[in-house]
Amino acid sequence: MTSFLLGMGALGVALCQWLIFCYAPLEATMGLSQKIFYCHLPLAWWGLFAFFLVFLASIRYLWKREPRVAAFALACGEVGELLAVLTVGTGMIWGKAAWGVWWTWDPRLTTALVLCFIYAGWLLLHRLDLAFARRALLCAVTGIIAFLDVPLVFVSSRIWRSIHPAVFTQSGAGLAFEMLGTVLACIVCVGLFCAGLIRLRYQQLKISTRLDDLL
């Protein structure tokens, strides 16, 4: 299943490049630079979803105290952090083309940057020299608290004045059919690849835990 998800996801992402550059039309205002949207949006959505899985796994660990659940939370957190950093990076490139600056302290951008720092700190907690049960308990509690910033990122552009564009809008109108189909294909394919990454990392962590027990 891991190989299937990674293979299908990678093939799908490759095919999506044809959709992005050959099938989807140029956006009237931004032109070619708008096409980074097709990568930026799936990275953002699946990154937030990965952090949601961390939240759910953290709750389950507090309830069941299962080591495999802690490993799953860590796998999701690592992939989520990778996607969050890539989201901020692609957003900066897009912002340079759209706004003329690499960075502005917009509510959406600021909360997304804070989210990267929060989960980077959460990942560092897993490196503490503590007994597994104590470290996993600490990470589960902080994993629940860290999730508070995730819905804030999503609603930040709605509750504060923001220059960040709303999703699925193009100069105030809905996306063209070709654009909508392309972004949905990108979301599905990136999702498959991310699921494969999480599953692969989860398997690695289980093997690592098993080796530690044997040694």
N, CA and C atoms as a LAMMPS dump frame, in Angstrom:
ITEM: TIMESTEP
0
ITEM: NUMBER OF ATOMS
645
ITEM: BOX BOUNDS ff ff ff
-5.0000000000000000e+02 5.0000000000000000e+02
-5.0000000000000000e+02 5.0000000000000000e+02
-5.0000000000000000e+02 5.0000000000000000e+02
ITEM: ATOMS id mol type element x y z
1 1 1 N 0.817 -1.203 0
2 1 2 C 0 0 0
3 1 3 C 0.859 1.265 0
4 2 1 N 1.968 1.215 0.758
5 2 2 C 2.848 2.381 0.79
6 2 3 C 3.425 2.667 -0.59
7 3 1 N 3.925 1.625 -1.233
8 3 2 C 4.488 1.791 -2.578
9 3 3 C 3.418 2.253 -3.566
10 4 1 N 2.204 1.726 -3.413
11 4 2 C 1.113 2.112 -4.301
12 4 3 C 0.789 3.594 -4.142
13 5 1 N 0.671 4.055 -2.896
14 5 2 C 0.337 5.462 -2.658
15 5 3 C 1.43 6.39 -3.172
16 6 1 N 2.682 6.037 -2.87
17 6 2 C 3.79 6.881 -3.326
18 6 3 C 3.893 6.868 -4.855
19 7 1 N 3.749 5.687 -5.447
20 7 2 C 3.862 5.587 -6.9
21 7 3 C 2.749 6.33 -7.618
22 8 1 N 1.5 6.095 -7.183
23 8 2 C 0.371 6.76 -7.818
24 8 3 C 0.41 8.267 -7.571
25 9 1 N 0.821 8.65 -6.355
26 9 2 C 0.917 10.067 -6.054
27 9 3 C 1.975 10.751 -6.899
28 10 1 N 3.156 10.129 -7.023
29 10 2 C 4.227 10.722 -7.82
30 10 3 C 3.838 10.802 -9.292
31 11 1 N 3.227 9.73 -9.816
32 11 2 C 2.781 9.737 -11.211
33 11 3 C 1.709 10.806 -11.419
34 12 1 N 0.784 10.903 -10.463
35 12 2 C -0.272 11.901 -10.578
36 12 3 C 0.269 13.321 -10.541
37 13 1 N 1.22 13.587 -9.653
38 13 2 C 1.812 14.925 -9.569
39 13 3 C 2.534 15.267 -10.872
40 14 1 N 3.211 14.259 -11.458
41 14 2 C 3.889 14.491 -12.737
42 14 3 C 2.881 14.82 -13.837
43 15 1 N 1.775 14.078 -13.881
44 15 2 C 0.748 14.34 -14.888
45 15 3 C 0.073 15.688 -14.661
46 16 1 N 0.002 16.099 -13.398
47 16 2 C -0.61 17.393 -13.091
48 16 3 C 0.192 18.55 -13.684
49 17 1 N 1.495 18.338 -13.917
50 17 2 C 2.285 19.407 -14.527
51 17 3 C 1.779 19.72 -15.938
52 18 1 N 1.331 18.681 -16.643
53 18 2 C 0.745 18.931 -17.962
54 18 3 C -0.557 19.717 -17.833
55 19 1 N -1.37 19.352 -16.856
56 19 2 C -2.608 20.094 -16.64
57 19 3 C -2.325 21.551 -16.3
58 20 1 N -1.317 21.773 -15.456
59 20 2 C -1.003 23.127 -15.004
60 20 3 C -0.521 23.999 -16.154
61 21 1 N 0.404 23.487 -16.947
62 21 2 C 1.069 24.333 -17.94
63 21 3 C 0.484 24.228 -19.343
64 22 1 N -0.292 23.183 -19.603
65 22 2 C -0.842 23.025 -20.946
66 22 3 C -2.368 23.111 -20.993
67 23 1 N -3.032 22.629 -19.946
68 23 2 C -4.501 22.564 -19.966
69 23 3 C -5.136 23.797 -19.345
70 24 1 N -4.684 24.194 -18.161
71 24 2 C -5.264 25.344 -17.482
72 24 3 C -4.863 26.632 -18.199
73 25 1 N -5.795 27.529 -18.436
74 25 2 C -5.462 28.78 -19.137
75 25 3 C -4.692 29.738 -18.24
76 26 1 N -4.057 30.72 -18.868
77 26 2 C -3.356 31.754 -18.114
78 26 3 C -4.368 32.655 -17.415
79 27 1 N -4.068 32.992 -16.169
80 27 2 C -4.914 33.93 -15.426
81 27 3 C -4.722 35.331 -16.003
82 28 1 N -5.81 36.066 -16.126
83 28 2 C -5.79 37.336 -16.865
84 28 3 C -4.876 38.372 -16.232
85 29 1 N -4.804 38.423 -14.904
86 29 2 C -4.053 39.481 -14.224
87 29 3 C -2.601 39.095 -13.967
88 30 1 N -2.386 37.913 -13.38
89 30 2 C -1.051 37.525 -12.951
90 30 3 C -0.278 36.735 -14.008
91 31 1 N -0.972 36.158 -14.947
92 31 2 C -0.285 35.423 -15.99
93 31 3 C 0.336 34.126 -15.504
94 32 1 N 1.561 33.864 -15.942
95 32 2 C 2.212 32.589 -15.668
96 32 3 C 2.472 32.366 -14.181
97 33 1 N 2.762 33.443 -13.444
98 33 2 C 3.088 33.292 -12.023
99 33 3 C 1.922 32.747 -11.214
100 34 1 N 0.692 32.879 -11.702
101 34 2 C -0.477 32.367 -10.978
102 34 3 C -0.474 30.855 -10.868
103 35 1 N 0.275 30.185 -11.759
104 35 2 C 0.242 28.73 -11.801
105 35 3 C 0.858 28.082 -10.555
106 36 1 N 1.587 28.856 -9.764
107 36 2 C 2.1 28.309 -8.505
108 36 3 C 0.96 28.006 -7.537
109 37 1 N -0.199 28.609 -7.788
110 37 2 C -1.401 28.347 -6.984
111 37 3 C -1.738 26.858 -6.95
112 38 1 N -1.503 26.153 -8.063
113 38 2 C -1.875 24.744 -8.152
114 38 3 C -0.991 23.86 -7.272
115 39 1 N 0.172 24.357 -6.894
116 39 2 C 1.014 23.652 -5.932
117 39 3 C 0.787 24.172 -4.52
118 40 1 N 0.615 25.469 -4.404
119 40 2 C 0.502 26.121 -3.099
120 40 3 C -0.736 25.651 -2.324
121 41 1 N -1.859 25.593 -2.994
122 41 2 C -3.107 25.231 -2.313
123 41 3 C -3.1 23.794 -1.79
124 42 1 N -2.744 22.78 -2.593
125 42 2 C -2.715 21.412 -2.046
126 42 3 C -1.728 21.25 -0.896
127 43 1 N -0.569 21.893 -0.979
128 43 2 C 0.396 21.813 0.118
129 43 3 C -0.205 22.372 1.402
130 44 1 N -0.901 23.498 1.28
131 44 2 C -1.496 24.126 2.463
132 44 3 C -2.591 23.249 3.057
133 45 1 N -3.487 22.757 2.22
134 45 2 C -4.615 21.972 2.728
135 45 3 C -4.161 20.673 3.366
136 46 1 N -3.263 19.956 2.707
137 46 2 C -2.823 18.675 3.267
138 46 3 C -1.913 18.864 4.465
139 47 1 N -1.192 19.983 4.521
140 47 2 C -0.412 20.277 5.718
141 47 3 C -1.301 20.479 6.928
142 48 1 N -2.367 21.255 6.752
143 48 2 C -3.308 21.467 7.858
144 48 3 C -3.998 20.159 8.244
145 49 1 N -4.303 19.328 7.249
146 49 2 C -4.948 18.049 7.551
147 49 3 C -4.001 17.129 8.32
148 50 1 N -2.718 17.155 7.979
149 50 2 C -1.741 16.348 8.713
150 50 3 C -1.68 16.776 10.178
151 51 1 N -1.75 18.076 10.432
152 51 2 C -1.756 18.558 11.81
153 51 3 C -3.054 18.166 12.526
154 52 1 N -4.14 18.076 11.777
155 52 2 C -5.393 17.591 12.359
156 52 3 C -5.259 16.131 12.781
157 53 1 N -4.55 15.335 11.985
158 53 2 C -4.309 13.944 12.36
159 53 3 C -3.435 13.859 13.607
160 54 1 N -2.47 14.767 13.741
161 54 2 C -1.667 14.832 14.963
162 54 3 C -2.567 15.093 16.162
163 55 1 N -3.496 16.006 15.991
164 55 2 C -4.445 16.34 17.057
165 55 3 C -5.267 15.124 17.465
166 56 1 N -5.813 14.405 16.487
167 56 2 C -6.619 13.226 16.794
168 56 3 C -5.785 12.128 17.436
169 57 1 N -4.585 11.906 16.904
170 57 2 C -3.716 10.864 17.453
171 57 3 C -3.275 11.213 18.874
172 58 1 N -3.065 12.494 19.143
173 58 2 C -2.667 12.911 20.487
174 58 3 C -3.775 12.646 21.493
175 59 1 N -5.007 12.91 21.098
176 59 2 C -6.144 12.622 21.973
177 59 3 C -6.245 11.125 22.241
178 60 1 N -6.072 10.338 21.176
179 60 2 C -6.161 8.884 21.345
180 60 3 C -5.039 8.378 22.245
181 61 1 N -3.845 8.954 22.117
182 61 2 C -2.755 8.484 22.965
183 61 3 C -3.048 8.769 24.439
184 62 1 N -3.603 9.925 24.739
185 62 2 C -3.952 10.228 26.127
186 62 3 C -4.989 9.25 26.659
187 63 1 N -5.803 8.721 25.76
188 63 2 C -6.864 7.802 26.158
189 63 3 C -6.35 6.366 26.256
190 64 1 N -5.59 5.909 25.242
191 64 2 C -5.197 4.499 25.161
192 64 3 C -3.754 4.238 25.572
193 65 1 N -2.9 5.26 25.477
194 65 2 C -1.463 5.121 25.766
195 65 3 C -0.814 4.037 24.908
196 66 1 N -1.104 4.055 23.628
197 66 2 C -0.543 3.076 22.697
198 66 3 C 0.68 3.67 22.001
199 67 1 N 1.837 3.018 22.065
200 67 2 C 3.043 3.55 21.413
201 67 3 C 2.872 3.76 19.908
202 68 1 N 2.108 2.875 19.259
203 68 2 C 1.941 3.022 17.816
204 68 3 C 1.187 4.296 17.463
205 69 1 N 0.322 4.736 18.346
206 69 2 C -0.411 5.986 18.105
207 69 3 C 0.533 7.18 18.206
208 70 1 N 1.453 7.124 19.168
209 70 2 C 2.458 8.183 19.286
210 70 3 C 3.336 8.232 18.046
211 71 1 N 3.68 7.051 17.5
212 71 2 C 4.486 6.995 16.279
213 71 3 C 3.724 7.575 15.097
214 72 1 N 2.441 7.291 15.02
215 72 2 C 1.616 7.829 13.933
216 72 3 C 1.529 9.353 14.029
217 73 1 N 1.369 9.873 15.247
218 73 2 C 1.313 11.326 15.433
219 73 3 C 2.613 11.978 14.978
220 74 1 N 3.741 11.358 15.314
221 74 2 C 5.036 11.907 14.911
222 74 3 C 5.196 11.883 13.398
223 75 1 N 4.771 10.794 12.762
224 75 2 C 4.862 10.699 11.301
225 75 3 C 4.03 11.796 10.636
226 76 1 N 2.83 11.993 11.133
227 76 2 C 1.965 13.042 10.579
228 76 3 C 2.55 14.425 10.822
229 77 1 N 3.126 14.625 12.01
230 77 2 C 3.706 15.914 12.333
231 77 3 C 4.898 16.256 11.458
232 78 1 N 5.738 15.263 11.171
233 78 2 C 6.906 15.504 10.318
234 78 3 C 6.485 15.867 8.896
235 79 1 N 5.54 15.118 8.35
236 79 2 C 5.062 15.418 7.002
237 79 3 C 4.325 16.756 6.987
238 80 1 N 3.523 17.011 8.025
239 80 2 C 2.806 18.278 8.104
240 80 3 C 3.745 19.471 8.168
241 81 1 N 4.832 19.347 8.931
242 81 2 C 5.804 20.434 9.016
243 81 3 C 6.479 20.673 7.666
244 82 1 N 6.82 19.596 6.963
245 82 2 C 7.399 19.727 5.633
246 82 3 C 6.45 20.477 4.704
247 83 1 N 5.178 20.098 4.713
248 83 2 C 4.198 20.745 3.848
249 83 3 C 3.979 22.208 4.25
250 84 1 N 3.993 22.48 5.558
251 84 2 C 3.804 23.859 6.02
252 84 3 C 4.949 24.754 5.556
253 85 1 N 6.179 24.257 5.649
254 85 2 C 7.337 25.044 5.197
255 85 3 C 7.265 25.276 3.687
256 86 1 N 6.894 24.238 2.933
257 86 2 C 6.751 24.393 1.492
258 86 3 C 5.617 25.356 1.15
259 87 1 N 4.565 25.361 1.954
260 87 2 C 3.468 26.292 1.739
261 87 3 C 3.935 27.728 1.897
262 88 1 N 4.667 27.992 2.971
263 88 2 C 5.179 29.346 3.189
264 88 3 C 6.156 29.727 2.076
265 89 1 N 7.002 28.785 1.667
266 89 2 C 7.972 29.071 0.613
267 89 3 C 7.322 29.391 -0.718
268 90 1 N 6.364 28.557 -1.137
269 90 2 C 5.668 28.829 -2.406
270 90 3 C 4.817 30.085 -2.298
271 91 1 N 4.285 30.355 -1.116
272 91 2 C 3.523 31.584 -0.922
273 91 3 C 4.383 32.82 -1.072
274 92 1 N 5.627 32.743 -0.603
275 92 2 C 6.545 33.881 -0.746
276 92 3 C 6.86 34.145 -2.22
277 93 1 N 7.067 33.076 -2.981
278 93 2 C 7.346 33.24 -4.418
279 93 3 C 6.143 33.853 -5.123
280 94 1 N 4.963 33.362 -4.781
281 94 2 C 3.737 33.894 -5.373
282 94 3 C 3.524 35.342 -4.936
283 95 1 N 3.79 35.635 -3.659
284 95 2 C 3.623 36.989 -3.154
285 95 3 C 4.549 37.978 -3.836
286 96 1 N 5.771 37.555 -4.152
287 96 2 C 6.709 38.441 -4.847
288 96 3 C 6.156 38.855 -6.196
289 97 1 N 5.537 37.895 -6.897
290 97 2 C 4.968 38.204 -8.206
291 97 3 C 3.685 39.03 -8.094
292 98 1 N 2.887 38.758 -7.057
293 98 2 C 1.588 39.414 -6.93
294 98 3 C 1.679 40.781 -6.256
295 99 1 N 2.484 40.874 -5.197
296 99 2 C 2.529 42.087 -4.382
297 99 3 C 3.819 42.868 -4.511
298 100 1 N 4.818 42.278 -5.146
299 100 2 C 6.083 42.964 -5.324
300 100 3 C 7.03 42.834 -4.148
301 101 1 N 6.681 42.074 -3.122
302 101 2 C 7.538 41.862 -1.954
303 101 3 C 7.531 40.371 -1.619
304 102 1 N 8.65 39.91 -1.051
305 102 2 C 8.74 38.51 -0.668
306 102 3 C 7.889 38.193 0.553
307 103 1 N 7.732 39.176 1.43
308 103 2 C 7.008 38.921 2.676
309 103 3 C 6.288 40.164 3.133
310 104 1 N 5.087 39.979 3.646
311 104 2 C 4.351 41.049 4.3
312 104 3 C 3.628 40.433 5.487
313 105 1 N 3.472 41.207 6.542
314 105 2 C 2.901 40.645 7.766
315 105 3 C 1.373 40.613 7.682
316 106 1 N 0.917 39.927 6.683
317 106 2 C -0.509 39.682 6.489
318 106 3 C -0.975 38.65 7.51
319 107 1 N -2.223 38.739 7.999
320 107 2 C -2.697 37.771 9.008
321 107 3 C -2.541 36.314 8.591
322 108 1 N -2.878 35.99 7.34
323 108 2 C -2.764 34.597 6.891
324 108 3 C -1.303 34.16 6.879
325 109 1 N -0.419 35.006 6.359
326 109 2 C 0.994 34.654 6.294
327 109 3 C 1.604 34.551 7.685
328 110 1 N 1.24 35.469 8.546
329 110 2 C 1.819 35.485 9.888
330 110 3 C 1.41 34.257 10.684
331 111 1 N 0.121 33.921 10.662
332 111 2 C -0.342 32.752 11.409
333 111 3 C 0.243 31.465 10.831
334 112 1 N 0.451 31.412 9.512
335 112 2 C 1.069 30.229 8.909
336 112 3 C 2.53 30.095 9.338
337 113 1 N 3.239 31.226 9.421
338 113 2 C 4.636 31.187 9.875
339 113 3 C 4.721 30.75 11.336
340 114 1 N 3.82 31.28 12.158
341 114 2 C 3.781 30.876 13.568
342 114 3 C 3.505 29.382 13.681
343 115 1 N 2.632 28.876 12.819
344 115 2 C 2.315 27.445 12.822
345 115 3 C 3.564 26.603 12.545
346 116 1 N 4.388 27.053 11.601
347 116 2 C 5.636 26.336 11.304
348 116 3 C 6.535 26.288 12.53
349 117 1 N 6.647 27.408 13.236
350 117 2 C 7.502 27.454 14.422
351 117 3 C 6.938 26.584 15.546
352 118 1 N 5.626 26.592 15.702
353 118 2 C 4.999 25.798 16.766
354 118 3 C 5.292 24.31 16.572
355 119 1 N 5.065 23.816 15.361
356 119 2 C 5.265 22.383 15.133
357 119 3 C 6.741 22.022 15.019
358 120 1 N 7.601 22.984 14.663
359 120 2 C 9.036 22.726 14.736
360 120 3 C 9.446 22.496 16.192
361 121 1 N 8.895 23.312 17.09
362 121 2 C 9.147 23.105 18.518
363 121 3 C 8.576 21.788 19.007
364 122 1 N 7.393 21.424 18.502
365 122 2 C 6.773 20.143 18.882
366 122 3 C 7.644 18.973 18.447
367 123 1 N 8.235 19.071 17.264
368 123 2 C 9.126 18.005 16.798
369 123 3 C 10.386 17.93 17.66
370 124 1 N 10.871 19.071 18.132
371 124 2 C 12.057 19.068 18.99
372 124 3 C 11.793 18.367 20.324
373 125 1 N 10.535 18.421 20.788
374 125 2 C 10.2 17.738 22.038
375 125 3 C 10.448 16.234 21.95
376 126 1 N 10.337 15.693 20.749
377 126 2 C 10.569 14.258 20.577
378 126 3 C 12.041 13.894 20.724
379 127 1 N 12.916 14.898 20.745
380 127 2 C 14.352 14.644 20.904
381 127 3 C 14.791 14.734 22.359
382 128 1 N 13.868 15.043 23.26
383 128 2 C 14.236 15.16 24.662
384 128 3 C 14.691 13.816 25.216
385 129 1 N 15.666 13.877 26.091
386 129 2 C 16.204 12.659 26.697
387 129 3 C 15.342 12.268 27.898
388 130 1 N 14.156 11.73 27.577
389 130 2 C 13.202 11.308 28.601
390 130 3 C 12.769 9.876 28.308
391 131 1 N 12.207 9.237 29.313
392 131 2 C 11.604 7.921 29.089
393 131 3 C 10.499 8.045 28.049
394 132 1 N 10.314 6.975 27.255
395 132 2 C 9.364 7.05 26.145
396 132 3 C 7.975 7.47 26.608
397 133 1 N 7.457 6.852 27.672
398 133 2 C 6.098 7.134 28.121
399 133 3 C 5.949 8.596 28.528
400 134 1 N 6.932 9.127 29.216
401 134 2 C 6.856 10.521 29.659
402 134 3 C 6.965 11.482 28.474
403 135 1 N 7.883 11.18 27.557
404 135 2 C 8.054 12.03 26.373
405 135 3 C 6.804 11.99 25.485
406 136 1 N 6.253 10.806 25.301
407 136 2 C 5.052 10.676 24.469
408 136 3 C 3.869 11.409 25.092
409 137 1 N 3.764 11.362 26.409
410 137 2 C 2.68 12.079 27.095
411 137 3 C 2.834 13.582 26.915
412 138 1 N 4.064 14.073 27.066
413 138 2 C 4.318 15.508 26.88
414 138 3 C 3.998 15.938 25.457
415 139 1 N 4.406 15.125 24.485
416 139 2 C 4.156 15.463 23.084
417 139 3 C 2.67 15.404 22.739
418 140 1 N 1.945 14.476 23.361
419 140 2 C 0.501 14.383 23.114
420 140 3 C -0.222 15.631 23.618
421 141 1 N 0.145 16.084 24.795
422 141 2 C -0.493 17.282 25.36
423 141 3 C -0.181 18.501 24.505
424 142 1 N 1.088 18.683 24.158
425 142 2 C 1.464 19.835 23.34
426 142 3 C 0.922 19.714 21.916
427 143 1 N 0.754 18.485 21.419
428 143 2 C 0.168 18.306 20.1
429 143 3 C -1.272 18.773 20.043
430 144 1 N -1.986 18.603 21.14
431 144 2 C -3.366 19.097 21.211
432 144 3 C -3.385 20.611 21.291
433 145 1 N -2.514 21.175 22.122
434 145 2 C -2.467 22.63 22.279
435 145 3 C -2.018 23.307 20.98
436 146 1 N -1.03 22.709 20.303
437 146 2 C -0.499 23.3 19.073
438 146 3 C -1.562 23.418 17.991
439 147 1 N -2.542 22.518 18.017
440 147 2 C -3.566 22.52 16.977
441 147 3 C -4.433 23.77 17.019
442 148 1 N -4.404 24.502 18.125
443 148 2 C -5.236 25.703 18.238
444 148 3 C -4.935 26.719 17.146
445 149 1 N -3.711 26.719 16.639
446 149 2 C -3.358 27.687 15.597
447 149 3 C -3.846 27.27 14.221
448 150 1 N -4.186 25.983 14.033
449 150 2 C -4.598 25.51 12.713
450 150 3 C -5.9 26.164 12.248
451 151 1 N -6.987 26.129 13.035
452 151 2 C -8.191 26.83 12.572
453 151 3 C -7.986 28.34 12.467
454 152 1 N -7.066 28.877 13.266
455 152 2 C -6.781 30.307 13.182
456 152 3 C -6.172 30.66 11.828
457 153 1 N -5.3 29.797 11.313
458 153 2 C -4.735 30.018 9.98
459 153 3 C -5.839 30.03 8.937
460 154 1 N -6.779 29.117 9.072
461 154 2 C -7.84 28.984 8.077
462 154 3 C -8.778 30.187 8.055
463 155 1 N -9.107 30.728 9.234
464 155 2 C -10.087 31.813 9.301
465 155 3 C -9.444 33.19 9.401
466 156 1 N -8.119 33.267 9.431
467 156 2 C -7.447 34.549 9.667
468 156 3 C -7.805 35.6 8.626
469 157 1 N -7.895 35.179 7.35
470 157 2 C -8.203 36.146 6.305
471 157 3 C -9.656 36.588 6.326
472 158 1 N -10.479 35.901 7.117
473 158 2 C -11.892 36.265 7.221
474 158 3 C -12.179 37.148 8.429
475 159 1 N -11.415 36.97 9.508
476 159 2 C -11.687 37.745 10.716
477 159 3 C -10.812 38.997 10.812
478 160 1 N -9.727 39.04 10.021
479 160 2 C -8.903 40.243 9.96
480 160 3 C -8.785 40.696 8.515
481 161 1 N -8.489 41.967 8.329
482 161 2 C -8.3 42.488 6.975
483 161 3 C -7.051 41.857 6.378
484 162 1 N -7.199 41.23 5.234
485 162 2 C -6.113 40.475 4.64
486 162 3 C -6.067 40.713 3.139
487 163 1 N -4.841 40.731 2.598
488 163 2 C -4.685 40.846 1.15
489 163 3 C -4.536 39.468 0.506
490 164 1 N -4.517 38.429 1.35
491 164 2 C -4.407 37.069 0.825
492 164 3 C -5.684 36.73 0.071
493 165 1 N -5.584 36.213 -1.166
494 165 2 C -6.796 35.909 -1.936
495 165 3 C -7.596 34.783 -1.315
496 166 1 N -8.904 34.878 -1.432
497 166 2 C -9.771 33.796 -0.969
498 166 3 C -9.64 32.617 -1.925
499 167 1 N -9.907 31.431 -1.411
500 167 2 C -9.787 30.222 -2.216
501 167 3 C -10.885 30.182 -3.267
502 168 1 N -10.517 29.692 -4.451
503 168 2 C -11.434 29.508 -5.562
504 168 3 C -12.059 30.827 -6.021
505 169 1 N -11.237 31.873 -6.051
506 169 2 C -11.71 33.114 -6.645
507 169 3 C -10.681 33.599 -7.64
508 170 1 N -11.164 34.24 -8.658
509 170 2 C -10.287 34.806 -9.669
510 170 3 C -10.86 36.156 -10.058
511 171 1 N -10.259 37.203 -9.493
512 171 2 C -10.726 38.561 -9.741
513 171 3 C -12.203 38.697 -9.391
514 172 1 N -12.592 38.057 -8.29
515 172 2 C -13.964 38.179 -7.809
516 172 3 C -14.913 37.182 -8.435
517 173 1 N -14.489 36.454 -9.435
518 173 2 C -15.373 35.49 -10.092
519 173 3 C -14.888 34.089 -9.796
520 174 1 N -15.714 33.088 -10.094
521 174 2 C -15.324 31.712 -9.866
522 174 3 C -14.247 31.281 -10.85
523 175 1 N -13.503 30.268 -10.473
524 175 2 C -12.455 29.746 -11.359
525 175 3 C -13.075 29.17 -12.622
526 176 1 N -12.335 29.297 -13.716
527 176 2 C -12.75 28.652 -14.954
528 176 3 C -12.765 27.143 -14.753
529 177 1 N -13.55 26.447 -15.565
530 177 2 C -13.694 25.002 -15.416
531 177 3 C -12.347 24.298 -15.506
532 178 1 N -11.516 24.717 -16.453
533 178 2 C -10.202 24.08 -16.611
534 178 3 C -9.333 24.306 -15.375
535 179 1 N -9.392 25.498 -14.792
536 179 2 C -8.615 25.807 -13.588
537 179 3 C -9.111 24.982 -12.4
538 180 1 N -10.429 24.899 -12.256
539 180 2 C -11.005 24.148 -11.155
540 180 3 C -10.649 22.671 -11.259
541 181 1 N -10.762 22.106 -12.468
542 181 2 C -10.406 20.707 -12.65
543 181 3 C -8.939 20.442 -12.361
544 182 1 N -8.084 21.373 -12.742
545 182 2 C -6.65 21.215 -12.503
546 182 3 C -6.324 21.25 -11.021
547 183 1 N -6.887 22.198 -10.299
548 183 2 C -6.564 22.309 -8.873
549 183 3 C -7.118 21.116 -8.098
550 184 1 N -8.272 20.599 -8.494
551 184 2 C -8.814 19.416 -7.824
552 184 3 C -7.945 18.193 -8.093
553 185 1 N -7.442 18.061 -9.31
554 185 2 C -6.534 16.953 -9.627
555 185 3 C -5.256 17.066 -8.812
556 186 1 N -4.74 18.278 -8.661
557 186 2 C -3.527 18.486 -7.874
558 186 3 C -3.755 18.135 -6.408
559 187 1 N -4.922 18.508 -5.88
560 187 2 C -5.24 18.2 -4.488
561 187 3 C -5.262 16.688 -4.264
562 188 1 N -5.895 15.96 -5.171
563 188 2 C -5.986 14.502 -5.03
564 188 3 C -4.604 13.86 -5.125
565 189 1 N -3.817 14.255 -6.108
566 189 2 C -2.512 13.615 -6.331
567 189 3 C -1.52 13.933 -5.22
568 190 1 N -1.494 15.182 -4.782
569 190 2 C -0.618 15.533 -3.657
570 190 3 C -1.075 14.803 -2.4
571 191 1 N -2.382 14.646 -2.222
572 191 2 C -2.907 13.908 -1.076
573 191 3 C -2.459 12.461 -1.068
574 192 1 N -2.48 11.81 -2.234
575 192 2 C -2.012 10.426 -2.327
576 192 3 C -0.533 10.32 -1.956
577 193 1 N 0.263 11.236 -2.475
578 193 2 C 1.701 11.192 -2.191
579 193 3 C 1.976 11.452 -0.712
580 194 1 N 1.263 12.395 -0.122
581 194 2 C 1.452 12.688 1.299
582 194 3 C 1.017 11.512 2.169
583 195 1 N -0.069 10.84 1.783
584 195 2 C -0.493 9.647 2.519
585 195 3 C 0.58 8.576 2.467
586 196 1 N 1.214 8.431 1.306
587 196 2 C 2.306 7.475 1.194
588 196 3 C 3.493 7.85 2.057
589 197 1 N 3.816 9.144 2.127
590 197 2 C 4.915 9.597 2.981
591 197 3 C 4.627 9.327 4.45
592 198 1 N 3.4 9.612 4.877
593 198 2 C 3.04 9.373 6.276
594 198 3 C 3.118 7.892 6.599
595 199 1 N 2.612 7.069 5.709
596 199 2 C 2.636 5.617 5.95
597 199 3 C 4.073 5.091 5.981
598 200 1 N 4.912 5.589 5.065
599 200 2 C 6.309 5.168 5.035
600 200 3 C 7.031 5.562 6.318
601 201 1 N 6.828 6.799 6.749
602 201 2 C 7.494 7.264 7.964
603 201 3 C 6.972 6.525 9.199
604 202 1 N 5.691 6.222 9.219
605 202 2 C 5.1 5.471 10.327
606 202 3 C 5.719 4.088 10.427
607 203 1 N 5.908 3.426 9.294
608 203 2 C 6.536 2.112 9.294
609 203 3 C 7.975 2.192 9.784
610 204 1 N 8.697 3.227 9.376
611 204 2 C 10.072 3.406 9.836
612 204 3 C 10.135 3.594 11.351
613 205 1 N 9.211 4.391 11.885
614 205 2 C 9.195 4.639 13.325
615 205 3 C 8.846 3.372 14.101
616 206 1 N 7.947 2.551 13.586
617 206 2 C 7.616 1.288 14.251
618 206 3 C 8.82 0.354 14.268
619 207 1 N 9.538 0.294 13.152
620 207 2 C 10.733 -0.549 13.1
621 207 3 C 11.788 -0.032 14.071
622 208 1 N 11.946 1.289 14.129
623 208 2 C 12.922 1.883 15.053
624 208 3 C 12.573 1.556 16.502
625 209 1 N 11.295 1.657 16.831
626 209 2 C 10.865 1.325 18.196
627 209 3 C 11.097 -0.139 18.508
628 210 1 N 10.836 -1.007 17.546
629 210 2 C 11.053 -2.443 17.738
630 210 3 C 12.534 -2.744 17.957
631 211 1 N 13.416 -2.084 17.188
632 211 2 C 14.848 -2.276 17.351
633 211 3 C 15.324 -1.803 18.732
634 212 1 N 14.763 -0.674 19.178
635 212 2 C 15.126 -0.175 20.514
636 212 3 C 14.726 -1.18 21.592
637 213 1 N 13.571 -1.788 21.433
638 213 2 C 13.123 -2.786 22.403
639 213 3 C 14.04 -4.015 22.404
640 214 1 N 14.449 -4.429 21.221
641 214 2 C 15.313 -5.608 21.111
642 214 3 C 16.714 -5.346 21.655
643 215 1 N 17.175 -4.116 21.492
644 215 2 C 18.522 -3.777 21.953
645 215 3 C 18.564 -3.384 23.42
